[in-house]
Amino acid sequence: MRRVQVTEAKAKFSGLLAAVEAGETVAIMRRGRVVARLVPDASTPAAEAFRPLWDAQDEIDLVAPADFPPEPVNRL
């Protein structure tokens, strides 16, 4: 993980973003402490977010709410 001071991060921000796009993690430091991290974005499919619920189907009773007909809307 690369560590850079805030002033360097401001001066070389687009270069740091290019490094993050390439998979690198960059820690931004202020007075010797990490104040932020730039990390590559890892998208997660919705199916992965709900996988724990599917694995516990016996323990969780999921019921879809009833559909109601649309309500009339007054014209403006």
MOPAC internal coordinates of N, CA, C and O (Angstrom, degrees):
PM7 1SCF
backbone

  N    0.0000 0     0.00 0     0.00 0    0    0    0
  C    1.4499 1     0.00 0     0.00 0    1    0    0
  C    1.5268 1   107.81 1     0.00 0    2    1    0
  O    1.2310 1   121.38 1   -51.70 1    3    2    1
  N    1.3001 1   114.96 1   128.30 1    3    2    1
  C    1.4541 1   120.62 1   177.83 1    5    3    2
  C    1.5210 1   109.37 1   -80.85 1    6    5    3
  O    1.2310 1   120.60 1   -38.82 1    7    6    5
  N    1.3282 1   116.46 1   141.18 1    7    6    5
  C    1.4701 1   121.67 1   177.58 1    9    7    6
  C    1.5199 1   108.36 1  -118.77 1   10    9    7
  O    1.2310 1   120.67 1   -49.54 1   11   10    9
  N    1.3314 1   116.32 1   130.46 1   11   10    9
  C    1.4662 1   120.64 1   179.40 1   13   11   10
  C    1.5225 1   109.24 1  -134.57 1   14   13   11
  O    1.2310 1   121.02 1   -30.07 1   15   14   13
  N    1.3074 1   115.65 1   149.93 1   15   14   13
  C    1.4597 1   121.53 1   175.97 1   17   15   14
  C    1.5334 1   109.02 1   -75.55 1   18   17   15
  O    1.2310 1   120.45 1   -21.78 1   19   18   17
  N    1.3160 1   116.75 1   158.22 1   19   18   17
  C    1.4627 1   121.99 1  -178.69 1   21   19   18
  C    1.5215 1   111.04 1   -56.34 1   22   21   19
  O    1.2310 1   120.14 1   136.76 1   23   22   21
  N    1.3257 1   117.33 1   -43.24 1   23   22   21
  C    1.4736 1   119.68 1  -178.30 1   25   23   22
  C    1.5216 1   111.26 1   -63.05 1   26   25   23
  O    1.2310 1   120.12 1   140.35 1   27   26   25
  N    1.3293 1   117.37 1   -39.65 1   27   26   25
  C    1.4653 1   120.44 1   177.53 1   29   27   26
  C    1.5253 1   110.44 1   -68.20 1   30   29   27
  O    1.2310 1   120.46 1   141.33 1   31   30   29
  N    1.3375 1   116.73 1   -38.67 1   31   30   29
  C    1.4594 1   120.17 1   179.47 1   33   31   30
  C    1.5247 1   110.88 1   -62.66 1   34   33   31
  O    1.2310 1   120.45 1   140.20 1   35   34   33
  N    1.3408 1   116.74 1   -39.80 1   35   34   33
  C    1.4640 1   120.00 1   178.10 1   37   35   34
  C    1.5185 1   110.91 1   -64.47 1   38   37   35
  O    1.2310 1   120.61 1   139.17 1   39   38   37
  N    1.3308 1   116.43 1   -40.83 1   39   38   37
  C    1.4647 1   120.62 1  -176.24 1   41   39   38
  C    1.5269 1   112.09 1   -73.63 1   42   41   39
  O    1.2310 1   119.90 1   149.46 1   43   42   41
  N    1.3306 1   117.80 1   -30.54 1   43   42   41
  C    1.4689 1   121.14 1  -173.44 1   45   43   42
  C    1.5273 1   112.04 1  -121.60 1   46   45   43
  O    1.2310 1   120.35 1  -146.50 1   47   46   45
  N    1.3290 1   116.93 1    33.50 1   47   46   45
  C    1.4557 1   120.74 1  -173.05 1   49   47   46
  C    1.5246 1   112.68 1   -58.52 1   50   49   47
  O    1.2310 1   119.63 1   133.15 1   51   50   49
  N    1.3326 1   118.30 1   -46.85 1   51   50   49
  C    1.4686 1   118.75 1  -177.60 1   53   51   50
  C    1.5227 1   111.42 1   -65.19 1   54   53   51
  O    1.2310 1   119.78 1   146.68 1   55   54   53
  N    1.3232 1   118.03 1   -33.32 1   55   54   53
  C    1.4600 1   120.56 1   175.85 1   57   55   54
  C    1.5169 1   111.64 1   -67.72 1   58   57   55
  O    1.2310 1   120.54 1   142.43 1   59   58   57
  N    1.3282 1   116.57 1   -37.57 1   59   58   57
  C    1.4592 1   120.08 1   176.87 1   61   59   58
  C    1.5237 1   110.77 1   -66.15 1   62   61   59
  O    1.2310 1   120.27 1   140.66 1   63   62   61
  N    1.3309 1   117.09 1   -39.34 1   63   62   61
  C    1.4635 1   119.89 1   177.13 1   65   63   62
  C    1.5255 1   111.21 1   -62.93 1   66   65   63
  O    1.2310 1   120.47 1   141.77 1   67   66   65
  N    1.3211 1   116.70 1   -38.23 1   67   66   65
  C    1.4671 1   119.88 1   177.28 1   69   67   66
  C    1.5264 1   110.16 1   -62.93 1   70   69   67
  O    1.2310 1   120.20 1   139.51 1   71   70   69
  N    1.3276 1   117.21 1   -40.49 1   71   70   69
  C    1.4641 1   120.78 1   178.47 1   73   71   70
  C    1.5311 1   110.75 1   -64.94 1   74   73   71
  O    1.2310 1   120.30 1   140.92 1   75   74   73
  N    1.3235 1   117.03 1   -39.08 1   75   74   73
  C    1.4633 1   121.07 1   179.02 1   77   75   74
  C    1.5246 1   109.86 1   -67.78 1   78   77   75
  O    1.2310 1   120.24 1   139.33 1   79   78   77
  N    1.3276 1   117.15 1   -40.67 1   79   78   77
  C    1.4670 1   119.97 1   176.79 1   81   79   78
  C    1.5223 1   111.20 1   -61.02 1   82   81   79
  O    1.2310 1   120.45 1   150.68 1   83   82   81
  N    1.3337 1   116.74 1   -29.32 1   83   82   81
  C    1.4621 1   121.46 1   178.97 1   85   83   82
  C    1.5283 1   111.83 1   -81.68 1   86   85   83
  O    1.2310 1   119.97 1   178.78 1   87   86   85
  N    1.3513 1   117.67 1    -1.22 1   87   86   85
  C    1.4508 1   120.72 1   175.43 1   89   87   86
  C    1.5140 1   115.66 1   108.73 1   90   89   87
  O    1.2310 1   119.85 1   178.98 1   91   90   89
  N    1.3197 1   117.90 1    -1.02 1   91   90   89
  C    1.4615 1   121.18 1  -178.24 1   93   91   90
  C    1.5308 1   110.72 1   -84.42 1   94   93   91
  O    1.2310 1   120.55 1   -30.23 1   95   94   93
  N    1.3216 1   116.56 1   149.77 1   95   94   93
  C    1.4603 1   122.36 1   172.81 1   97   95   94
  C    1.5166 1   108.19 1  -103.82 1   98   97   95
  O    1.2310 1   120.46 1   -45.21 1   99   98   97
  N    1.3341 1   116.73 1   134.79 1   99   98   97
  C    1.4626 1   121.48 1  -177.88 1  101   99   98
  C    1.5263 1   108.36 1  -120.79 1  102  101   99
  O    1.2310 1   120.70 1   -53.30 1  103  102  101
  N    1.3377 1   116.27 1   126.70 1  103  102  101
  C    1.4619 1   121.45 1   175.75 1  105  103  102
  C    1.5208 1   108.25 1   -97.64 1  106  105  103
  O    1.2310 1   120.54 1   -48.31 1  107  106  105
  N    1.3247 1   116.57 1   131.69 1  107  106  105
  C    1.4632 1   121.55 1   178.55 1  109  107  106
  C    1.5245 1   107.13 1  -102.03 1  110  109  107
  O    1.2310 1   121.40 1   -54.09 1  111  110  109
  N    1.3293 1   114.92 1   125.91 1  111  110  109
  C    1.4613 1   121.87 1  -172.64 1  113  111  110
  C    1.5215 1   111.39 1  -109.34 1  114  113  111
  O    1.2310 1   121.18 1   -33.08 1  115  114  113
  N    1.3286 1   115.34 1   146.92 1  115  114  113
  C    1.4613 1   121.83 1   170.72 1  117  115  114
  C    1.5241 1   106.22 1  -137.81 1  118  117  115
  O    1.2310 1   121.03 1   -57.69 1  119  118  117
  N    1.3055 1   115.63 1   122.31 1  119  118  117
  C    1.4694 1   121.96 1  -179.68 1  121  119  118
  C    1.5208 1   112.64 1    52.02 1  122  121  119
  O    1.2310 1   121.00 1  -138.07 1  123  122  121
  N    1.3421 1   115.69 1    41.93 1  123  122  121
  C    1.4580 1   120.77 1   175.37 1  125  123  122
  C    1.5151 1   115.86 1    81.83 1  126  125  123
  O    1.2310 1   119.93 1  -178.13 1  127  126  125
  N    1.3387 1   117.73 1     1.87 1  127  126  125
  C    1.4581 1   121.28 1   179.76 1  129  127  126
  C    1.5194 1   110.46 1  -118.34 1  130  129  127
  O    1.2310 1   120.63 1   -37.48 1  131  130  129
  N    1.3162 1   116.39 1   142.52 1  131  130  129
  C    1.4621 1   120.82 1   175.95 1  133  131  130
  C    1.5273 1   107.94 1   -72.65 1  134  133  131
  O    1.2310 1   120.92 1   -55.80 1  135  134  133
  N    1.3386 1   115.85 1   124.20 1  135  134  133
  C    1.4659 1   120.51 1   178.45 1  137  135  134
  C    1.5258 1   111.94 1  -109.63 1  138  137  135
  O    1.2310 1   120.40 1   163.15 1  139  138  137
  N    1.3372 1   116.84 1   -16.85 1  139  138  137
  C    1.4682 1   120.26 1   179.33 1  141  139  138
  C    1.5215 1   108.80 1  -160.58 1  142  141  139
  O    1.2310 1   121.53 1   -20.81 1  143  142  141
  N    1.3237 1   114.68 1   159.19 1  143  142  141
  C    1.4607 1   120.92 1   174.61 1  145  143  142
  C    1.5250 1   108.56 1  -131.41 1  146  145  143
  O    1.2310 1   121.09 1   -42.34 1  147  146  145
  N    1.3100 1   115.52 1   137.66 1  147  146  145
  C    1.4617 1   121.47 1   170.85 1  149  147  146
  C    1.5208 1   105.63 1  -101.79 1  150  149  147
  O    1.2310 1   120.67 1   -61.04 1  151  150  149
  N    1.3215 1   116.33 1   118.96 1  151  150  149
  C    1.4595 1   120.60 1  -178.06 1  153  151  150
  C    1.5243 1   109.34 1  -125.48 1  154  153  151
  O    1.2310 1   120.44 1   -30.35 1  155  154  153
  N    1.3358 1   116.76 1   149.65 1  155  154  153
  C    1.4639 1   118.87 1   177.60 1  157  155  154
  C    1.5211 1   110.73 1   -62.38 1  158  157  155
  O    1.2310 1   120.92 1   -36.00 1  159  158  157
  N    1.3158 1   115.85 1   144.00 1  159  158  157
  C    1.4578 1   121.24 1   178.94 1  161  159  158
  C    1.5171 1   108.81 1   -75.56 1  162  161  159
  O    1.2310 1   120.65 1   -49.95 1  163  162  161
  N    1.3167 1   116.36 1   130.05 1  163  162  161
  C    1.4613 1   121.83 1   177.39 1  165  163  162
  C    1.5239 1   107.30 1  -118.11 1  166  165  163
  O    1.2310 1   120.46 1   -78.89 1  167  166  165
  N    1.3080 1   116.73 1   101.11 1  167  166  165
  C    1.4549 1   119.51 1  -179.13 1  169  167  166
  C    1.5236 1   109.90 1   -71.57 1  170  169  167
  O    1.2310 1   121.47 1   -34.93 1  171  170  169
  N    1.3166 1   114.79 1   145.07 1  171  170  169
  C    1.4585 1   121.78 1  -179.14 1  173  171  170
  C    1.5177 1   108.53 1  -121.52 1  174  173  171
  O    1.2310 1   119.93 1   -54.78 1  175  174  173
  N    1.3159 1   117.74 1   125.22 1  175  174  173
  C    1.4630 1   119.17 1   176.44 1  177  175  174
  C    1.5245 1   110.36 1   -64.04 1  178  177  175
  O    1.2310 1   120.49 1   -30.17 1  179  178  177
  N    1.3091 1   116.67 1   149.83 1  179  178  177
  C    1.4655 1   121.23 1   179.99 1  181  179  178
  C    1.5211 1   111.05 1   -58.25 1  182  181  179
  O    1.2310 1   120.33 1   145.57 1  183  182  181
  N    1.3248 1   116.97 1   -34.43 1  183  182  181
  C    1.4602 1   120.24 1  -179.83 1  185  183  182
  C    1.5234 1   111.03 1   -59.36 1  186  185  183
  O    1.2310 1   119.77 1   144.11 1  187  186  185
  N    1.3266 1   118.05 1   -35.89 1  187  186  185
  C    1.4630 1   121.03 1   178.96 1  189  187  186
  C    1.5298 1   111.38 1   -69.60 1  190  189  187
  O    1.2310 1   120.20 1   145.02 1  191  190  189
  N    1.3144 1   117.22 1   -34.98 1  191  190  189
  C    1.4570 1   120.63 1  -179.90 1  193  191  190
  C    1.5280 1   111.08 1   -65.39 1  194  193  191
  O    1.2310 1   119.93 1   147.21 1  195  194  193
  N    1.3274 1   117.74 1   -32.79 1  195  194  193
  C    1.4558 1   121.49 1  -177.50 1  197  195  194
  C    1.5277 1   113.60 1   -97.03 1  198  197  195
  O    1.2310 1   119.74 1   177.66 1  199  198  197
  N    1.3249 1   118.10 1    -2.34 1  199  198  197
  C    1.4642 1   120.99 1  -177.58 1  201  199  198
  C    1.5344 1   112.72 1   -54.85 1  202  201  199
  O    1.2310 1   118.18 1   137.45 1  203  202  201
  N    1.3507 1   121.07 1   -42.55 1  203  202  201
  C    1.4713 1   118.98 1   178.49 1  205  203  202
  C    1.5284 1   113.24 1   -59.20 1  206  205  203
  O    1.2310 1   120.24 1   147.20 1  207  206  205
  N    1.3215 1   117.15 1   -32.80 1  207  206  205
  C    1.4663 1   119.90 1   178.43 1  209  207  206
  C    1.5229 1   110.92 1   -70.51 1  210  209  207
  O    1.2310 1   120.74 1   141.18 1  211  210  209
  N    1.3320 1   116.20 1   -38.82 1  211  210  209
  C    1.4607 1   119.64 1   179.66 1  213  211  210
  C    1.5165 1   110.96 1   -68.05 1  214  213  211
  O    1.2310 1   120.55 1   144.90 1  215  214  213
  N    1.3268 1   116.56 1   -35.10 1  215  214  213
  C    1.4631 1   120.07 1  -179.93 1  217  215  214
  C    1.5244 1   111.43 1   -70.27 1  218  217  215
  O    1.2310 1   119.89 1   157.10 1  219  218  217
  N    1.3359 1   117.81 1   -22.90 1  219  218  217
  C    1.4660 1   121.89 1  -177.89 1  221  219  218
  C    1.5224 1   111.18 1  -109.54 1  222  221  219
  O    1.2310 1   119.68 1  -140.98 1  223  222  221
  N    1.3129 1   118.21 1    39.02 1  223  222  221
  C    1.4657 1   121.27 1  -176.44 1  225  223  222
  C    1.5228 1   112.83 1   -61.11 1  226  225  223
  O    1.2310 1   120.11 1   149.01 1  227  226  225
  N    1.3340 1   117.40 1   -30.99 1  227  226  225
  C    1.4616 1   119.58 1  -179.43 1  229  227  226
  C    1.5257 1   111.67 1   -71.98 1  230  229  227
  O    1.2310 1   120.33 1   154.05 1  231  230  229
  N    1.3322 1   116.97 1   -25.95 1  231  230  229
  C    1.4602 1   121.27 1  -176.04 1  233  231  230
  C    1.5278 1   113.06 1   -92.23 1  234  233  231
  O    1.2310 1   120.29 1   155.87 1  235  234  233
  N    1.3350 1   117.05 1   -24.13 1  235  234  233
  C    1.4610 1   121.29 1  -174.51 1  237  235  234
  C    1.5212 1   108.56 1  -117.42 1  238  237  235
  O    1.2310 1   120.63 1   -51.20 1  239  238  237
  N    1.3205 1   116.40 1   128.80 1  239  238  237
  C    1.4542 1   121.13 1   178.36 1  241  239  238
  C    1.5298 1   107.79 1  -103.65 1  242  241  239
  O    1.2310 1   120.52 1   -79.96 1  243  242  241
  N    1.3159 1   116.61 1   100.04 1  243  242  241
  C    1.4543 1   121.43 1  -179.90 1  245  243  242
  C    1.5242 1   108.82 1   -94.77 1  246  245  243
  O    1.2310 1   120.78 1   -55.16 1  247  246  245
  N    1.3289 1   116.12 1   124.84 1  247  246  245
  C    1.4557 1   121.84 1   179.44 1  249  247  246
  C    1.5215 1   107.68 1  -127.14 1  250  249  247
  O    1.2310 1   120.94 1   -50.83 1  251  250  249
  N    1.3194 1   115.82 1   129.17 1  251  250  249
  C    1.4587 1   120.08 1   178.85 1  253  251  250
  C    1.5229 1   109.27 1   -72.43 1  254  253  251
  O    1.2310 1   119.91 1   -39.27 1  255  254  253
  N    1.3341 1   117.77 1   140.73 1  255  254  253
  C    1.4671 1   119.78 1   177.95 1  257  255  254
  C    1.5252 1   110.62 1   -67.74 1  258  257  255
  O    1.2310 1   121.24 1   -25.30 1  259  258  257
  N    1.3236 1   115.23 1   154.70 1  259  258  257
  C    1.4639 1   120.38 1   179.01 1  261  259  258
  C    1.5233 1   109.63 1   -67.25 1  262  261  259
  O    1.2310 1   121.10 1   -36.93 1  263  262  261
  N    1.3191 1   115.50 1   143.07 1  263  262  261
  C    1.4643 1   120.10 1   176.04 1  265  263  262
  C    1.5228 1   108.48 1   -84.74 1  266  265  263
  O    1.2310 1   120.83 1   -46.96 1  267  266  265
  N    1.3202 1   116.01 1   133.04 1  267  266  265
  C    1.4476 1   122.08 1   177.48 1  269  267  266
  C    1.5172 1   108.91 1  -107.58 1  270  269  267
  O    1.2310 1   119.86 1   -31.48 1  271  270  269
  N    1.3338 1   117.88 1   148.52 1  271  270  269
  C    1.4618 1   119.11 1   177.26 1  273  271  270
  C    1.5260 1   109.67 1   -65.47 1  274  273  271
  O    1.2310 1   120.12 1   -29.00 1  275  274  273
  N    1.3226 1   117.38 1   151.00 1  275  274  273
  C    1.4696 1   118.90 1  -179.41 1  277  275  274
  C    1.5261 1   111.55 1   -63.41 1  278  277  275
  O    1.2310 1   121.02 1   -34.40 1  279  278  277
  N    1.3109 1   115.65 1   145.60 1  279  278  277
  C    1.4578 1   120.95 1   178.74 1  281  279  278
  C    1.5195 1   109.50 1   -84.46 1  282  281  279
  O    1.2310 1   120.16 1   -32.53 1  283  282  281
  N    1.3309 1   117.30 1   147.47 1  283  282  281
  C    1.4624 1   119.28 1   177.63 1  285  283  282
  C    1.5203 1   110.69 1   -67.20 1  286  285  283
  O    1.2310 1   121.37 1   -32.26 1  287  286  285
  N    1.3140 1   114.98 1   147.74 1  287  286  285
  C    1.4689 1   121.38 1  -178.40 1  289  287  286
  C    1.5221 1   108.30 1  -118.41 1  290  289  287
  O    1.2310 1   120.18 1   -46.99 1  291  290  289
  N    1.3252 1   117.25 1   133.01 1  291  290  289
  C    1.4573 1   120.97 1   177.36 1  293  291  290
  C    1.5321 1   109.54 1   -76.24 1  294  293  291
  O    1.2310 1   121.24 1   -41.23 1  295  294  293
  N    1.2958 1   115.23 1   138.77 1  295  294  293
  C    1.4800 1   119.36 1   178.66 1  297  295  294
  C    1.5095 1   109.14 1   -74.13 1  298  297  295
  O    1.2310 1   120.91 1   -33.07 1  299  298  297
  N    1.3259 1   115.87 1   146.93 1  299  298  297
  C    1.4645 1   121.19 1   178.51 1  301  299  298
  C    1.4905 1   111.88 1   -83.58 1  302  301  299
  O    1.2310 1   120.10 1   180.00 1  303  302  301

